[in-house]
């Protein structure tokens, strides 16, 4: 899937892609009953995720943080202003930067 086709705003696309990396598939119950519809293609997963209520997205994120958050990498960098010399500690988002790099090619 080309990142450029998911959304016209690159930042929004990067956020959605990052948030949906852990989702393998979505199941949707049919209103009339019967077998569930399964969405397993990345484009369909992203569309389904976008249509979720904010409460459901928060739940997915919460479960992800609970199960995988302890394995996360925090990368911080000390920066200093070239004008006044003030220093600040900033976080570097490896996943976000990775997708920005992929998008630029």
C-alpha positions in Angstrom: 0.0 0.0 0.0 1.4 3.4 -0.9 1.3 5.7 2.0 0.3 8.6 -0.2 -3.0 6.9 -1.0 -4.2 6.5 2.6 -4.7 10.2 3.2 -3.9 13.5 1.7 -2.4 14.7 5.0 0.9 12.9 5.6 0.9 13.4 9.4 -2.6 12.0 9.7 -1.6 9.0 7.6 1.5 8.4 9.8 -0.5 8.5 13.0 -3.1 6.0 11.6 -0.4 3.7 10.2 1.4 3.7 13.6 -1.8 3.1 15.5 -2.9 0.2 13.3 0.4 -1.7 13.1 -0.7 -4.0 15.9 -4.0 -4.9 14.3 -4.0 -8.1 12.3 -7.7 -8.1 11.3 -11.1 -6.7 12.2 -14.3 -8.7 12.5 -17.7 -7.1 11.9 -21.0 -8.7 12.7 -23.6 -8.5 9.9 -26.8 -6.7 10.9 -28.9 -9.6 9.6 -26.8 -12.2 11.5 -24.7 -15.0 10.1 -20.9 -15.1 9.6 -18.9 -12.1 10.5 -17.2 -10.0 7.8 -13.4 -10.2 8.2 -11.2 -7.3 7.2 -7.5 -8.4 6.9 -6.2 -6.2 4.1 -4.2 -3.2 5.4 -6.4 -0.7 3.6 -9.5 -2.3 5.0 -8.1 -2.3 8.5 -7.2 1.4 8.3 -10.7 2.2 7.0 -12.3 0.1 9.8 -10.1 1.7 12.4 -11.0 5.2 11.2 -14.7 4.4 11.6 -14.3 3.3 15.2 -15.6 5.4 18.0 -13.0 7.3 20.0 -13.8 5.1 23.0 -12.9 2.0 21.1 -9.7 3.5 19.7 -8.6 4.4 23.3 -9.4 0.8 24.4 -7.2 -0.6 21.6 -4.4 1.8 22.5 -4.7 1.0 26.2 -4.5 -2.8 25.6 -1.4 -2.2 23.4 0.3 -0.1 26.1 -0.5 -2.7 28.7 0.8 -5.7 26.7 3.7 -4.1 24.8 4.4 -0.8 26.4 7.1 -2.2 28.6 9.1 -3.1 25.5 9.0 0.3 24.1 12.2 2.3 23.4 12.6 5.8 24.7 15.2 7.8 22.8 15.9 11.2 24.2 18.3 13.9 23.0 19.6 16.9 24.7 19.4 20.0 22.4 20.6 23.5 22.9 19.4 26.7 21.2 22.0 28.2 18.9 20.8 31.7 19.9 20.5 31.7 23.7 22.1 28.4 24.7 19.0 27.1 26.5 18.9 23.3 26.7 16.0 21.0 26.4 15.5 17.2 26.5 13.4 16.0 23.6 11.9 12.7 22.7 12.7 11.1 19.3 9.8 9.1 17.8 11.6 6.2 16.0 8.4 4.8 14.4 7.2 8.2 13.2 10.6 9.0 11.8 10.7 5.6 10.1 7.4 6.3 8.3 8.4 9.8 7.4 11.6 8.4 5.8 9.6 5.8 3.9 7.1 8.4 2.7 9.8 10.7 1.4 11.0 8.0 -1.2 
